[in-house]
Amino acid sequence: MKAIQYTAFGNTEVLTINEVSKPSITDQNQVLVKIKAFTINPLDMKIRQGFMQQVYPIQFPFTPGLDASGIIEAVGNEVQNFSIGDEVIVSSMGGTYAEYCVVPEKNVSKKPSQISFEEAVALVIPVTTAHSLLVNEGNVQKDQKVFIQGASGAVGAALIQLAKALGAYVIGTASGEGIDFIKNLGADEAIDYKTQDFTQLVKDADLVIDCAGGPSQNSLFEVTKKGGTLLSITMPPSQELAEQFGVKAQFISSDNSAKNLVYGLQLLNEGKLKPSVAKILPMNEAAEAQSLVSAGGINGKIVLTVD
């Protein structure tokens, strides 16, 4: 089968399309999926550049990829809820930039029939991440104020929709076309981070989520309510500032297993959540796709299709 791999850390030039052996089930709780589509996630680039070796060491040659949609081609004897031929979406720690992948059943969900493989895979990482932040860690309650820094990306888009469904008042930052994008998703307020100072416009947010990272993170403490929570998916927040402002602050590594997709898929069926697909490209343009995501300013997911 074809797979996109690399044999050394570096920029997008290390990515090559190789002919490799098709994976097979090695544990009876696994399924083999013929992949139809996968997406580019910021973590893919961090792993490729060697920044994650302490947390997530990899061996070369490495096939990247955190998500996929496709059709089950084989199931282990202990798999209970899926059969050959099922259309599914899956999460994985590597291995989905390919024509096939093997994943444990706990990382598999049925693909909603009303959306395409491309739309379905665009839900996996954003929705599981949003659920981890809002429900598992943030414990968001009705009428609480949620502020999202960097709300127009794929995770931000999922956060807005889930937070609104949970009854929160949602404020997000974006710029350019991202302003209308996040308003259309349901944000109660949209702040243009290029022309407006959020520290002057937001006060006492119960939950602040940093999807942007960078130097502005420290300013997020100023808009977090005393006793509130600041969560980051980009870099660990300062514990010194957390103590100073009386805020719980932590870096969150999301749990992308299927259980964290359940609520999002329910919202999709109720018409309260829509996938955000910015662009669809063929698998052989993975390097270009990674560069587009790294450049930023993409409203939604870049999806790659596997023929």
C-alpha angles and dihedrals in degrees: 000000000000119000134171109233145160132210099197137028117262146095126322091288090078090067114101134172109237137181106237138166116279109251119246134205110271098169123047093231092063134098130207112225128198099217122230099172143357135182139230114247126189089239089063090066094044089054092046091052092051095246094126101051093110092053103027112019115195135196125223135278087046128186109204128209137114102198144025143174121212149109126298111245100175138009133203119242092254096052107115110176105040137062138192109283096030115139107230148169119221143184125215141167095242135330105081101103085088146076093261138020138182119220137167117260091246088068095052130093131176111259110244105250095221095065135059127254088253094053093043096054089049088067100055107080098025094050097042089047093048091049091050090051102041103033111019097039108011097043090204116202132198114284094013118137116245121190118195119196107205097017101166098070123091095270091044090052091053091045092054093050096044093044091051090049088053089054099253128146104241130207121179139180124225139135139226113351088358090076094065090037094061093040090054089052090057107267109159091212130019119199121197102224091198096059105019134061109228092198088067094046105040127060134171101001111182091212127022120189123195113208094156108054122189131099094324091070094085090056089059090075088066092062097043117100116244104265089021130121134253116193126184131194093183109052138349111275120234111273089199091060091042089059092044093052097037092241133139105233128179146154112245125211102193126232104234097188119130094258089071091056095057097086093043093051089049089054090048090055089049091051092246097113130048128186115247111222114175099176141354120214135170119263093252090065093064093121092053090045092053090050091052092052092045091052089059130208093099113141102213135345133328107222127197122206126217116212 
